[in-house]
Amino acid sequence: MRNLVIDMVGDPDAPLFDLMDRERVRTAVTSDLDALPGPITARTPAIGLSYLLELNRWLSRVRVVT
């Protein structure tokens, strides 16, 4: 899952990064998985990674424009 998020960080069209700081997510994913954003506070790194991926998918699917 971590590699999927790293791939998403490298995608210049990922809509998630209209809302979140790309470099901050990259830093969190490549160094300290405890610092990942998530719903309220993610209990595990996997929940935080999943949250980022699902939010990006949802933003792509509903074509949210910021």
Residue frames as qw, qx, qy, qz and C-alpha x, y, z in Angstrom:
[[0.000, 0.887, 0.462, 0.000, 0.00, 0.00, 0.00],
 [0.350, -0.729, 0.102, 0.579, 2.90, 2.31, 0.76],
 [0.367, -0.087, 0.590, 0.714, 4.16, 1.98, -2.83],
 [0.153, 0.670, 0.659, 0.307, 0.71, 2.89, -4.16],
 [0.173, -0.930, -0.214, 0.244, 0.79, 6.13, -2.19],
 [0.406, -0.507, 0.371, 0.663, 4.34, 6.86, -3.38],
 [0.319, 0.281, 0.688, 0.589, 3.12, 6.34, -6.96],
 [0.009, 0.849, 0.521, 0.083, 0.18, 8.67, -6.31],
 [0.315, -0.795, 0.024, 0.518, 2.55, 11.34, -4.96],
 [0.358, -0.256, 0.551, 0.709, 4.40, 11.14, -8.29],
 [0.255, 0.563, 0.708, 0.342, 1.19, 11.61, -10.30],
 [0.109, -0.032, -0.017, 0.993, 0.95, 15.30, -11.27],
 [0.385, -0.285, -0.432, -0.764, -2.80, 14.90, -11.89],
 [0.377, -0.336, -0.824, 0.258, -3.72, 13.35, -8.53],
 [0.212, -0.717, -0.267, -0.608, -6.59, 15.53, -7.25],
 [0.685, -0.569, -0.374, 0.259, -5.72, 14.83, -3.63],
 [0.557, -0.187, -0.073, 0.806, -2.91, 17.32, -3.88],
 [0.038, -0.598, -0.254, -0.759, -5.27, 20.15, -4.63],
 [0.601, -0.707, -0.186, -0.322, -6.25, 19.72, -0.97],
 [0.806, -0.543, 0.102, 0.213, -3.10, 18.39, 0.67],
 [0.020, 0.858, -0.479, -0.183, 0.56, 19.31, 0.49],
 [0.901, 0.338, -0.270, -0.025, 2.26, 16.80, -1.84],
 [0.398, 0.541, -0.610, 0.421, 5.70, 17.19, -0.22],
 [0.434, -0.416, 0.543, -0.587, 4.33, 16.72, 3.26],
 [0.945, 0.031, 0.127, -0.299, 2.64, 13.47, 2.22],
 [0.759, 0.478, -0.412, 0.161, 5.84, 12.34, 0.44],
 [0.060, 0.557, -0.643, 0.522, 7.86, 13.05, 3.58],
 [0.677, -0.270, 0.436, -0.529, 5.38, 11.22, 5.81],
 [0.962, 0.189, -0.020, -0.196, 5.25, 8.17, 3.54],
 [0.729, 0.480, -0.407, 0.269, 8.98, 7.88, 3.05],
 [0.188, 0.454, -0.622, 0.610, 10.03, 8.51, 6.65],
 [0.128, -0.015, 0.746, -0.653, 7.51, 8.39, 9.50],
 [0.278, -0.319, -0.777, -0.467, 4.32, 6.48, 8.76],
 [0.224, -0.517, -0.698, 0.443, 2.92, 7.55, 12.14],
 [0.013, -0.410, -0.077, 0.909, 2.51, 11.08, 10.77],
 [0.014, 0.242, 0.741, 0.626, 0.06, 10.16, 8.02],
 [0.411, -0.010, 0.130, -0.902, -3.24, 12.01, 7.86],
 [0.201, -0.221, -0.938, -0.173, -6.41, 10.03, 8.27],
 [0.438, -0.624, -0.405, -0.505, -9.94, 10.22, 9.55],
 [0.582, -0.805, 0.047, -0.106, -9.50, 11.84, 12.94],
 [0.123, -0.702, 0.700, 0.039, -6.26, 10.02, 13.78],
 [0.823, 0.222, -0.483, -0.200, -5.44, 6.83, 11.96],
 [0.799, -0.516, 0.280, -0.127, -4.79, 4.02, 14.43],
 [0.787, -0.149, 0.464, 0.377, -2.35, 2.29, 12.09],
 [0.081, -0.467, 0.466, 0.747, -0.23, 3.37, 9.12],
 [0.156, 0.219, 0.875, 0.402, -2.32, 1.12, 6.87],
 [0.090, 0.763, 0.610, -0.192, -5.46, 3.08, 7.75],
 [0.047, -0.769, 0.084, 0.632, -3.73, 6.37, 6.94],
 [0.142, -0.242, 0.722, 0.633, -2.43, 5.03, 3.61],
 [0.145, 0.442, 0.867, 0.181, -5.83, 3.61, 2.72],
 [0.052, 0.806, 0.395, -0.438, -7.50, 6.92, 3.58],
 [0.044, -0.612, 0.344, 0.711, -5.21, 8.83, 1.22],
 [0.107, -0.022, 0.853, 0.511, -5.77, 6.38, -1.62],
 [0.094, 0.577, 0.811, -0.006, -9.55, 6.26, -1.17],
 [0.035, 0.789, 0.211, -0.576, -9.87, 10.03, -0.91],
 [0.041, -0.445, 0.540, 0.713, -7.89, 10.44, -4.11],
 [0.093, 0.215, 0.909, 0.344, -10.09, 7.84, -5.88],
 [0.077, 0.714, 0.646, -0.258, -13.25, 9.57, -4.69],
 [0.013, 0.725, -0.063, -0.686, -12.02, 12.99, -5.81],
 [0.050, -0.229, 0.737, 0.634, -11.20, 11.52, -9.23],
 [0.089, 0.371, 0.914, 0.139, -14.52, 9.72, -9.52],
 [0.056, 0.802, 0.543, -0.241, -16.75, 12.66, -8.64],
 [0.465, 0.482, 0.210, 0.712, -14.47, 15.09, -10.49],
 [0.328, -0.859, -0.259, 0.297, -14.25, 17.56, -7.66],
 [0.488, 0.570, 0.016, 0.661, -12.66, 20.80, -8.83],
 [0.462, -0.663, -0.297, 0.509, -10.94, 23.07, -6.34]]
